[in-house]
Amino acid sequence: MKITTIFYSYSGVTRGVAEKVQQACGGELVEVKAVKPYSALTAYSMGCYRAMRGESDVIEPAAIDVSASDMIVIGTPVWAFHAAPAINAAVEALTGCEGKSVILFATCGVQAKDTLTHLAEALAAKDVQVRGDFVFGKNDVQDTAKTDALIAAVKSAGVSDI
């Protein structure tokens, strides 16, 4: 089973979770970066405003081909209870994703609210089925049991698709 883990990380927290998934499950790790990076000031002003509006950043890589993958994992930080604009763009940039399965995860300070629901809707429009979603609050990131549950979901969702 080939897994592609796609993530955006402003502070490094989401990257840490994505790396744990990739280390445990293998596959490709794709870090999405905004072409115009946010500063501390713009992340919490313009970035959050754009996240609330469901807007997308211009990103690198500009296209993400997952046609060779069996399973996709997507991770985002939560900005103002929404996915970061770079992850909105990553979903738009997916190619070869039709009929694939995805596991979503979000990292946040306290609550994700509808972050993962909105991502699931955007993915459904691309004929991608969400097989599970996980939210890591600031106290959950170091919780081995929570990370293990995410990894187990990735492994079991991929097996059921084969």
Buried (B, 14 or more C-beta within 10 A) or exposed (E): BEBBBBBBBBEEBBBBBBBBBBEBBEBBBBBBEBEEEBEEEBBBEBBBBBBEEEBBBEBEEEEBBBEEBBBBBBBBBBBBBBBBBBBBBBBEBBEEBEEBBBBBBBBBEEEBBEBBEBBBEBBEEBEBEBBBBBBBBEEBBEEEEBBEEBBEBBBEBBEEBE
